[in-house]
Amino acid sequence: MAAAALSAISTVISVLYFSFMESSKYQASVGKLALGLVVVDMDGNRIDFGKALLRNVGKFVSTVILFIGYIMAAFTDKKQTLHDMIANTLVVKK
């Protein structure tokens, strides 16, 4: 029971962290910043918290289907993952 609660808390913290950072003025997590990447909407604008939250919850879908949602980036024109398609976002070089 304690392990399940800890896992749930960890998941919530992770989703909130990524959603907050991607919707902030930085537009990226610390790792993306280090690589010079930012998350934008389809028009190249900063995303709001709701769109960032949708994107990060969508990562569960990308993961649950055996990471196919991530692999899809190799085969799409704009290099979008499934969770990027769900939220209408892109990860681009800054």
N, C-alpha and C positions, 0 to 999 in steps of 0.2 A: 504493500500500500504506500509506504513512504517513497519507494523508488518511482512509482507511477506519479505521485504528486510532484516530486522533484523534476521528473521529466516534463510534466505539463507546465510547471512554472518556468523551466528553462526554455521551452518552446515559445511561450508567451513573451518572455523577455527578448528572445531572439527576433521574433516577428516585429515587436515594437521597436527594437533597436534599428533594424534595417528599414522599417517604414519611416521612422523619424529621420534618420540620416538621409535617405533618398529623397525625402520631401523638404529637407532643410536647404539652406543657401548653398551647401556643399554639393548637393545632388548625388551623393555617393556615400558608401560605407568607407571606413578607413582603408580597407583593402583595395577598393576601386579607386580611391584617391591616389594611393601609392602607384597604381598602374595607369593613372591619367584617364580614367573612365568616369563617365557620369550617366545617370539615368534621366531620360527626357521623354516627353510625350511624342506623338507622331509628328508634331510640328516643330520639335526641337526646344520646347519650353519646359520649365521646371514643373514637376508633377506635384499635386497636392497630397495630403496625408491619406485621403481615401483611396486614391489611385495607387499609392505606394503600398497601402495595406492590402488591397486587392492583389497586387503583384506578388507580395510576399506570402499571402495565403495560397495563391496559385502555385507557389513552389511545391506545396504538398502534393498537388495533382501531378506536377512534373516528376516528382520523386516516386510517388506510389505506382506509377505505370512504368516501373523499372528504369527510371531515369530517361525514358524516351523523350520526355518534354525538354530535357537539356540537349539531347542528341539532335533534336529537330533543328537547332541553330545551324548545324553544318549544312542543312539542305534548304534553307529559306533564303530568299533574295536579300532580306535586310538582316540576316543572322539573328532572328528572334527565337527565343525559347518559347515554349508553350505558355509559361506564365507571363511573358512579355506580350504575347498575342492576346491573352485573356484581358490584360490591363491596357492594351494599346500603348505600349511603351517600347523604348529602344535603349540599349546601352551603347554609348558612342564614345569615341576618343574626345577628350576635352580640347 
